[in-house]
Amino acid sequence: MTDRSIRPSETISRRTFCRRAAWAAGTAVAITGPFGARADDGAADYIDVHVHLGQPWAAREPLTADILLRWMDEHRISHAVVLPLISPEAWYYPITTEWVLKETKPHRDRLLPFCDVDPRTDYLRGQKGILDTLKRYVDAGAVGFGEHKCGTAIDDPLNLEVFRAASELKLPILFHMDNRRNTDRPGLPGLEKALQEAPESAFIGHAQGWWASISGDVAADQMGSYPKTPVAPGGAIDRLMDKYPNLYGDFSAGSGANSLSRDPAFGRDFLLRRADRLLFGTDYLTPDQDIPQFKLFEQFDLPGDVRRKIFRANAERLLGLA
Ligand SMILES: [Zn+2]
């Protein structure tokens, strides 16, 4: 971490310090803040199910655990799920599971690591090899699987093999779906197959292909984009959520924000209707990143119980924090 990478506003305040200390001790502390009037129990507002740590690479600033924790304090986020990105299609360079486990290790009271394997890894093939690897990651502290961002179809037999292994360990699976990674067709028949193969895992959908499928009229070429048209009822997300109680949505990134902002009336109804299956997330991965989710959710003026579920309670349940 360099001084240059910390903005003045991130300087730790006494209140922040007390709050962090309180979380570390496993207790909530009464605080007031931007959402203080609405916080019913004094605890932090959010659990963020989607962030990344980053190394300096390709002219990008690093995002260290310390920077992440300060940003979480500023935004009243108690816990964040820290995701590796290991497939060659996933990022500039591999953010390995081993590195994520190492960097989060001193902060496991707040930073919750997931793990991933690329199912094309030749020597891993076969259920036992994958299962052994995942067990090793779980023993080292991983509490979920993902961000799975693999350049195959979501229902590629190799993918199904890792999903079955994750299911055997009851790990939540956070997947990125677009038109190049974990691909599917409109209507999400491939995802349905994956859900059937891995019934013990919660599937957490993320990215353009997943969120474009909120609309019943999604076209194949929209599975990698951010459609701005009003949502047509009958989307695959609603169909599959009706049928599979283990299917969740992650509102992180531009795709998550767009799924609500493209049609706010549908979006508000969706938030109310699916309040038990939706998760707050940002995809925070670089120090100066603009995060639209905070303001966006405020615009919907949601009832307190819906806010609590989406911002915290659903994640607490999935991650075993409750
Ligand atoms: Zn991500």
Residues whose N, C-alpha, C, O or C-beta is under 5 A from the ligand:
A	BS01	ZN	E147 D283
